[in-house]
């Protein structure tokens, strides 16, 4: 077996990818059934019993073109006396026998339709005769008789054309049927649906792929020769197509369609303002031979009541996720398609089976967009031997011309990660968000794009916590836009499963502090680790929530309802943390409790080490609060209490002045069931920059209950004082409070210091 490295067959552009598949298909079907192929780096490797010379000889002298015929298209050559088709009909070369059979099968169904087309052309010709003046031509076109006869003729043609495609599907057998199955499908309503790979039934605008296929065959082979020998330039063109050998005499002004954007011509395709297309005819022939493998099927994507659409292998609707050049116009594109790259050699039958599995589902849901497809592929892992997917978007990039634009690579994870199940929480919400984005603000569109990109990247690296952390930050950014009134119709972040905690656990103080802030509750005046049954989450201080906590609270005008308890604005973490503490003190005073009701959920408390890092300025408070806003969506009904993290011997302590403030504002009792009433003046002094006054008040409150501290005074900058105030938003556990008390106090009252009410 020879391992032939086809340098001319690379993953990009799309023409060269399809060309590789065309080579494998033709060799396996017509020359070597044992042939296999694989992608190694940026080239396709053909493993076959043919050596390089034999492979060239096969394509030049033995290759039998697939009958690609599209009689349903006006530009296919079956109408208006096209000169190309008769050349193959008259040819006696055996290699063109399948093509002649396909042309005959089409002509067999076209008798009445060709007559109807000729009738339409004849009527239209009455108003274009040369001897008529402009006024006479206009008079004919505006006459009632002309309009009536033309309308009847066009209606007859359309009715016959509507029946043509179903008749082709019913009567065609053989290789030409393969092209029909790749170019279109017929849904349950007998309406043709077209996959984007082959345009609209084998044509793209005025370019008919099948007719151009025959033109390129005529450029390469002598149709008048009894064996269809190759033309003089054919060998050089073939070597360029297979081995990337330099060749002269490429065709100019030859259409290539969407498959080869770099040589399609037009603006910015040369050093001048415009350029002609440049095409190797073998490239076009082989790419269409490869496209035959992408058989489409009709599916219903949104349920039984949804309209059918053509589902081609690994084809999804358009979404600007995962590549930087995406714009708003990509939403109206014809979708995108992911082309698999595999490292282990596949036979043709194995490749067909692989492509047949490309119409997948994500659990019980049909795949709709690139994010769904990325998740499905990541969950499949490398079970099919696919290492990478090359993304192509069928996007309008040159006027109204559609081009297959490379959108980057998706690298398949090496194993299936359980973390990917977390994304199931977001599926419906992201779909609603996308609908809101279409009419939303520029900020909302930018936030949705960032979220999609982070999800897309996370599916490729599911075992990296920083990827999941990026998703959480992107979720928080979306909510930060929603609270301004844009996109709130999608609802807040849906309930997240606890697995998000482990998935995003990167070992940073920011993540641990964010969890502590997000999961804390109002707390109980007696015990810190047993919150009341009716959880009072801090999320209501971030977004206006309905009674069930699952939706935004809106007024009769469907606008967000103003709420005095919403005090966090999402701009600066320092300000949000202070605002949270202040609001809790106000609400506590309104209830006559005089506490700072911010109690940790068991196992999710702020440790002394993390608080020390925060107070020393080693924690990104903005990012911490952003993470906390996302963690606020965690489903606490599914959350299990965790064991407290024991403190090590090398425990680092916060400043004694802050310890005094922290203990004076605990939501539970310190000794003998007594607790100092929280004094809001302590917070006010910290916020104003008066740390010394705040500490003095705290020490007096503690002294009332027998706790004497060794510290007497503190001098801080106003900025540090505000940081001390913000740090109060992060709850501590009962055990940590005891540690703080032991460190701070020099003398205890004469009783058991462990006694608690």
KAKA-V315574 format. One record per residue. PSI is psi in whole degrees, -180 to 180 (* if undefined). OMEGA is omega in radians with two decimals (* if undefined). BURIAL is b if it has 16 or more other ideal C-beta (glycine too) atoms within 10 Angstrom, else e. Layout:
[[PSI/OMEGA/BURIAL] [PSI/OMEGA/BURIAL]]
This chain:
[[136/-3.14/e] [135/3.06/e] [100/-3.07/e] [118/3.13/b] [110/-3.09/e] [92/-3.10/b] [-23/3.13/e] [-3/-3.13/b] [103/-3.08/b] [165/-3.14/b] [-28/3.07/b] [148/-0.06/b] [-180/-3.08/b] [-36/3.14/b] [-41/-3.10/b] [-31/3.06/b] [-50/3.14/b] [-32/3.11/b] [-41/3.11/b] [-45/3.13/b] [-35/3.09/b] [-41/3.11/b] [-48/3.14/b] [-45/-3.11/b] [-48/-3.08/b] [-41/3.13/b] [-44/-3.11/b] [-35/-3.11/b] [-31/-2.96/e] [-14/-3.04/e] [-48/-3.02/b] [97/-3.12/b] [-19/-3.13/e] [2/-3.09/e] [145/3.10/b] [166/-3.14/b] [154/3.11/b] [160/3.11/b] [123/3.09/b] [107/-3.09/e] [-128/-3.09/e] [30/-3.14/e] [159/3.13/b] [134/3.12/b] [123/3.10/b] [123/3.13/b] [113/-2.99/b] [162/3.05/b] [-11/3.10/e] [136/2.98/b] [-177/-3.05/e] [-44/-3.13/e] [-41/-3.14/e] [-36/3.11/b] [-44/3.10/b] [-42/-3.13/b] [-37/3.12/b] [-50/-3.09/b] [-30/-3.10/b] [-33/-2.97/b] [-18/-3.05/e] [-23/-3.08/e] [129/3.10/b] [112/-3.08/b] [142/3.05/b] [137/-3.14/b] [90/3.09/b] [101/-3.12/b] [142/-3.12/b] [73/-3.08/b] [-12/3.12/b] [-10/-3.14/b] [137/3.13/b] [-33/-3.09/b] [15/-3.05/b] [-11/3.14/b] [-8/-3.14/b] [-5/-3.12/b] [158/2.97/b] [35/3.00/e] [52/3.11/e] [138/-3.06/b] [-12/-3.01/e] [-49/-3.08/b] [-44/-3.13/b] [-28/-3.14/e] [-37/3.13/b] [-31/3.08/b] [-39/-3.12/e] [-18/-3.06/e] [141/3.09/b] [2/-3.09/e] [128/3.12/b] [-30/-3.09/e] [-21/-3.14/b] [8/-3.11/b] [-45/3.10/e] [-35/3.14/b] [-40/3.10/b] [-37/3.12/b] [-39/3.10/b] [-40/3.11/b] [-41/3.12/b] [-41/3.14/e] [-35/3.11/b] [-46/-3.13/b] [-29/-3.12/e] [-25/-3.10/e] [1/-2.94/b] [2/-3.03/b] [-58/-3.09/e] [-35/-3.10/e] [-38/3.10/b] [-39/3.09/b] [-41/3.12/e] [-38/3.10/b] [-41/3.10/b] [-36/3.10/e] [-43/3.11/b] [-45/-3.13/b] [-38/-3.13/e] [-44/-3.14/e] [-44/3.11/b] [-31/-3.14/e] [-21/3.13/e] [-28/-3.09/e] [10/-3.12/b] [11/-3.14/e] [141/-3.02/e] [-34/-3.05/e] [-7/-3.13/e] [144/3.05/e] [169/3.13/e] [-39/-3.14/e] [-38/3.14/e] [-42/3.11/e] [-43/-3.14/e] [-39/-3.14/e] [-40/3.13/e] [-46/-3.09/b] [-28/-3.10/e] [-3/-3.13/e] [148/-3.11/e] [-37/-3.13/e] [-44/3.13/e] [-48/-3.11/b] [-39/-3.12/e] [-47/-3.13/e] [-39/3.13/b] [-42/3.13/b] [-41/3.12/e] [-42/-3.12/e] [-43/3.14/b] [-37/3.11/b] [-41/3.11/e] [-41/3.12/b] [-44/-3.12/b] [-39/3.13/e] [-41/3.12/e] [-38/3.12/b] [-36/3.14/b] [-33/3.12/e] [-17/-3.03/e] [-48/-3.05/b] [-47/3.06/b] [-36/3.11/e] [-38/3.09/e] [-43/-3.12/b] [-35/-3.11/b] [-36/-2.96/e] [-24/-3.06/e] [136/2.99/b] [150/3.14/e] [-169/-3.03/e] [-33/-3.13/b] [-21/3.07/b] [-32/3.11/b] [-41/3.12/b] [-41/3.11/b] [-44/-3.13/b] [-29/3.11/e] [-32/-3.03/b] [-26/-3.08/b] [167/2.99/b] [158/3.09/b] [123/-3.11/b] [-176/-3.10/e] [-16/3.12/e] [14/-3.13/e] [30/3.09/e] [129/3.14/e] [138/3.07/b] [143/-2.98/b] [123/3.00/b] [147/-3.02/b] [-22/-3.09/b] [-38/-3.09/b] [34/3.03/b] [-133/3.11/b] [80/3.11/b] [30/3.10/b] [18/3.05/b] [157/3.12/b] [101/-3.04/b] [-123/3.14/e] [-3/-3.11/e] [116/3.06/b] [122/-3.07/b] [-40/-3.05/b] [-42/3.13/b] [-39/3.08/b] [-31/3.05/b] [-45/3.14/b] [-35/3.08/b] [-41/-3.14/b] [-35/3.05/b] [-41/3.11/b] [-28/3.06/b] [-30/-3.04/b] [-37/-3.05/b] [151/3.12/b] [105/-3.08/b] [-21/3.14/b] [-16/-3.13/e] [147/-3.06/e] [-21/3.09/e] [1/-3.13/e] [50/-3.09/b] [158/-3.12/e] [150/3.05/b] [163/-3.06/e] [-36/-3.09/e] [-3/-3.01/b] [-41/-3.10/b] [-43/3.13/b] [-40/3.11/b] [-41/3.14/b] [-44/3.13/b] [-36/3.08/b] [-40/-3.13/b] [-38/-3.08/b] [-48/-2.97/b] [-1/-3.11/b] [31/3.06/e] [142/3.10/e] [142/-3.12/e] [150/3.09/b] [165/3.02/e] [26/3.04/e] [155/-3.10/b] [132/3.05/b] [154/-3.11/e] [26/3.05/e] [125/-3.04/b] [141/3.09/b] [-10/3.10/b] [-148/-3.02/b] [-6/-2.92/b] [-23/-3.03/b] [73/-3.03/b] [-32/-3.04/b] [-25/-3.12/e] [20/-3.10/b] [-10/-3.12/b] [-176/-3.14/b] [-165/-3.07/b] [143/3.05/e] [25/3.08/e] [10/3.06/b] [-174/3.12/e] [-17/3.11/e] [-176/-3.12/e] [-21/-3.09/e] [163/-3.12/e] [153/3.03/b] [158/3.06/e] [159/3.14/b] [122/-2.96/b] [134/2.91/b] [116/-3.05/b] [-30/3.10/b] [-32/3.07/b] [-47/-3.10/b] [-41/-3.14/b] [-49/-3.06/b] [-32/-3.14/b] [-38/3.10/b] [-32/3.06/b] [-34/3.10/b] [-33/-3.12/b] [-21/3.14/b] [-25/-3.11/b] [-20/-3.04/b] [73/-3.14/b] [133/-3.11/b] [158/3.09/b] [158/3.09/e] [134/3.10/b] [160/2.99/b] [114/-2.95/e] [-29/-2.98/e] [18/-3.14/e] [177/-3.02/e] [-29/-3.09/e] [-5/-3.08/e] [153/3.11/e] [152/3.10/e] [158/3.03/b] [163/-3.13/b] [127/3.13/b] [105/3.07/b] [161/-3.13/b] [128/3.07/b] [34/3.11/b] [135/-3.12/b] [170/3.07/b] [165/-3.05/b] [145/3.01/b] [132/-3.08/b] [53/3.13/b] [135/3.00/b] [2/3.05/b] [146/-2.91/b] [-22/-3.05/e] [7/-3.11/e] [142/3.09/b] [177/-3.12/e] [-32/-3.10/e] [-20/-3.14/e] [-19/3.11/b] [-29/-3.10/e] [10/-3.14/e] [173/-3.09/b] [15/3.08/b] [-172/3.09/b] [164/-3.10/b] [138/-3.11/b] [122/-3.11/b] [121/-3.06/b] [143/3.03/b] [126/-3.06/b] [146/-3.09/b] [-26/3.13/e] [134/-3.08/e] [135/3.10/b] [141/2.99/b] [173/-3.14/b] [-41/3.14/b] [-38/3.10/e] [-37/3.10/b] [-41/3.09/b] [-41/3.14/e] [-39/3.10/e] [-46/-3.12/b] [-30/3.12/b] [-23/3.11/e] [0/-3.07/e] [-13/3.07/b] [82/-2.98/b] [174/3.03/b] [157/3.06/e] [94/-3.00/b] [-121/3.09/e] [2/-3.07/e] [140/2.99/b] [150/3.14/b] [130/-3.08/b] [-35/-3.01/b] [175/-3.09/b] [-33/-3.14/b] [-43/3.07/b] [-45/-3.11/b] [-40/3.12/b] [-42/3.13/b] [-42/3.14/b] [-42/-3.14/b] [-41/-3.14/b] [-34/3.14/b] [-26/3.07/b] [-28/-3.14/e] [-148/-3.12/e] [26/-3.09/b] [-25/3.13/e] [9/3.09/b] [6/-3.14/e] [129/3.13/b] [-32/-3.03/e] [153/2.96/b] [134/3.01/b] [122/-3.11/b] [138/3.02/b] [136/3.05/b] [132/3.09/b] [93/-2.90/b] [145/3.04/b] [113/-3.07/e] [-12/-3.08/b] [86/-3.02/b] [-125/3.08/e] [17/3.11/e] [139/3.10/b] [133/3.13/b] [141/3.05/b] [97/-3.03/b] [126/3.07/b] [133/-3.09/b] [16/3.11/b] [-175/-3.06/b] [147/2.98/b] [119/-3.10/b] [122/-3.08/e] [129/3.08/b] [148/-3.08/b] [-22/3.11/e] [164/-3.11/e] [124/-3.10/e] [132/3.09/b] [-17/-3.13/e] [-24/-3.08/b] [-22/3.12/b] [-22/3.12/e] [-32/-3.08/b] [-17/3.08/b] [-28/3.14/e] [-26/-2.98/b] [-8/-2.92/b] [-56/-3.08/b] [-37/-3.13/e] [-42/3.12/b] [-38/3.09/b] [-43/3.10/e] [-39/-3.14/e] [-40/3.12/b] [-38/3.10/b] [-40/3.11/e] [-33/-3.07/b] [-31/-3.09/b] [-33/3.13/e] [10/-3.07/e] [-177/-3.11/b] [168/3.10/e] [-36/3.12/e] [-40/3.13/e] [-42/3.12/b] [-41/3.12/b] [-41/-3.14/e] [-40/3.12/b] [-38/3.10/b] [-43/3.12/b] [-39/3.11/b] [-46/3.13/b] [-42/3.12/b] [-42/-3.11/b] [-39/3.09/b] [-43/-3.13/b] [-44/3.13/b] [-38/-3.12/b] [-32/3.13/b] [-25/3.11/b] [-22/-3.11/b] [62/-3.00/b] [-14/-3.11/b] [6/-3.14/e] [111/-3.09/b] [-33/-3.10/b] [-27/3.10/e] [-42/3.13/b] [-33/3.06/b] [-38/3.10/b] [-38/3.10/b] [-44/3.14/b] [-42/3.11/b] [-38/3.11/b] [-38/3.07/b] [-44/3.12/b] [-39/3.14/b] [-36/3.10/b] [-46/3.12/b] [-33/3.11/b] [-29/3.06/b] [-39/-3.10/b] [-38/-3.10/b] [-12/3.03/b] [-7/3.10/e] [-7/-3.11/e] [120/3.07/b] [11/-3.10/b] [-11/3.09/b] [-22/3.10/e] [-17/-3.09/b] [165/3.11/b] [175/3.08/b] [129/-3.11/b] [167/3.12/b] [132/-3.12/e] [139/3.12/b] [153/-3.12/e] [-19/-3.14/b] [-20/3.08/b] [-29/-3.11/b] [-50/-3.13/b] [-36/-3.12/e] [-36/-3.08/b] [7/-3.08/b] [97/-3.12/e] [7/3.10/e] [10/-3.09/e] [153/3.07/b] [-33/3.14/b] [-44/-3.12/b] [-43/-3.11/b] [-42/3.12/b] [-36/3.11/b] [-42/3.11/b] [-43/-3.14/b] [-44/-3.13/b] [-42/-3.02/b] [-34/-3.01/b] [-2/-3.11/b] [158/-3.08/b] [-176/3.11/b] [-39/3.07/b] [174/-3.12/b] [146/-3.09/b] [-14/-3.09/b] [-44/-3.08/e] [145/-3.06/e] [-25/-3.02/b] [12/3.08/b] [83/-3.14/e] [155/-3.12/b] [158/-3.11/e] [-38/3.13/e] [98/-3.05/e] [130/3.07/e] [98/-3.04/b] [159/3.11/b] [-3/-3.11/b] [-28/-3.13/b] [-13/3.05/b] [-4/-3.14/b] [-46/-3.13/b] [149/3.08/b] [115/-3.05/b] [149/3.03/b] [179/-3.06/e] [-36/-3.14/e] [-5/3.10/e] [9/-3.09/b] [-5/-3.08/e] [163/3.05/e] [145/3.04/b] [121/-3.08/b] [159/3.10/e] [-170/-3.10/e] [-24/3.13/e] [11/-3.14/e] [24/3.04/e] [158/3.14/e] [133/-3.12/b] [122/3.08/e] [140/-3.08/e] [128/-3.08/e] [-23/-3.11/e] [-13/3.11/e] [107/-3.04/b] [-11/3.14/b] [134/-3.08/b] [-7/3.06/e] [12/-3.12/b] [-56/3.14/e] [131/-3.13/e] [-38/-3.14/b] [-48/-3.12/b] [-39/-3.13/b] [-41/3.14/b] [-44/3.12/b] [-42/-3.14/b] [-37/3.11/b] [-47/-3.14/b] [-45/-3.11/b] [-42/-3.12/b] [-39/3.12/b] [-39/3.10/b] [-40/3.12/b] [-47/-3.11/e] [-36/3.10/b] [-42/3.11/b] [-38/3.11/e] [-28/3.12/e] [0/3.12/e] [23/-3.09/e] [-30/3.12/e] [54/3.05/e] [170/2.91/b] [91/-2.96/b] [72/3.06/b] [92/-3.06/b] [141/-3.09/b] [143/2.92/b] [139/-3.02/b] [123/3.12/b] [-6/-3.13/b] [58/-3.12/b] [164/3.09/b] [127/3.14/b] [162/3.12/b] [-37/-3.14/b] [-46/-3.12/b] [-37/3.11/b] [-37/3.09/b] [-44/3.11/b] [-40/3.12/b] [-47/-3.08/b] [-22/3.08/b] [5/3.08/e] [19/-3.11/e] [10/-3.13/e] [134/3.07/b] [99/-3.04/b] [-34/3.10/b] [-46/3.14/b] [-36/3.10/b] [-46/-3.14/b] [-34/3.09/b] [-44/3.08/b] [-41/-3.13/b] [-39/-3.13/b] [-35/3.07/b] [-41/3.13/b] [-21/3.10/b] [-19/-3.14/b] [-3/3.12/b] [138/-3.13/b] [103/-3.07/e] [-18/3.09/b] [-23/3.13/e] [-1/-3.06/e] [133/3.10/b] [139/3.11/e] [142/3.14/e] [154/3.10/e] [145/3.13/e] [143/3.13/b] [119/-3.12/e] [147/3.12/e] [142/3.14/e] [174/3.13/e] [-26/-3.10/e] [33/-3.10/e] [130/3.06/e] [136/-3.02/e] [146/2.98/b] [169/3.11/b] [143/-3.11/b] [-34/3.11/b] [-41/3.12/b] [-35/3.09/b] [-42/3.12/b] [-43/3.12/b] [-44/-3.12/b] [-44/-3.12/b] [-32/-3.14/b] [-11/-3.11/b] [24/3.09/b] [148/3.11/b] [7/3.11/b] [175/-3.07/b] [154/3.12/b] [-53/-3.03/b] [135/3.06/b] [29/3.10/e] [5/-3.14/e] [147/3.09/e] [141/3.09/b] [135/3.08/b] [137/3.12/e] [129/-3.14/b] [108/-3.13/b] [-22/3.14/b] [-28/3.12/e] [-48/3.13/b] [-43/-3.11/b] [-40/-3.14/b] [-40/3.10/b] [-44/-3.10/b] [-35/3.13/b] [-7/3.13/e] [2/-3.11/b] [77/-3.13/b] [-36/-3.12/b] [-44/3.12/e] [-37/3.14/b] [-43/3.13/b] [-40/-3.14/b] [-43/3.10/b] [-42/-3.13/b] [-43/-3.14/b] [-38/3.12/b] [-39/3.13/e] [-41/-3.13/b] [-35/-3.10/b] [-32/3.12/e] [-32/-3.09/e] [24/2.96/b] [13/3.12/b] [110/3.12/b] [125/-3.12/e] [151/3.11/b] [-24/-3.12/e] [146/3.13/b] [-31/-3.10/e] [159/3.13/e] [138/3.08/b] [121/-3.12/e] [160/3.01/b] [155/3.12/e] [-36/-3.13/e] [-42/3.13/e] [-35/3.10/b] [-41/3.10/b] [-35/3.09/b] [-38/3.06/b] [-40/3.12/b] [-43/-3.14/b] [-36/-3.11/b] [-20/3.12/b] [-15/-3.14/b] [-12/-3.08/b] [114/-3.00/b] [153/3.09/b] [162/-3.14/b] [172/3.09/b] [-42/-3.13/b] [-40/3.13/e] [-39/3.11/b] [-39/3.10/b] [-41/3.10/e] [-42/3.12/b] [-42/-3.11/b] [-44/3.13/b] [-41/-3.11/e] [-36/-3.01/e] [-39/-2.98/b] [141/3.07/b] [-12/-3.08/e] [136/3.12/e] [154/3.03/e] [163/-3.08/e] [77/3.06/e] [175/-3.14/e] [116/-3.06/e] [-14/-3.13/e] [-5/-3.08/e] [138/3.12/e] [150/3.09/e] [*/*/e]]
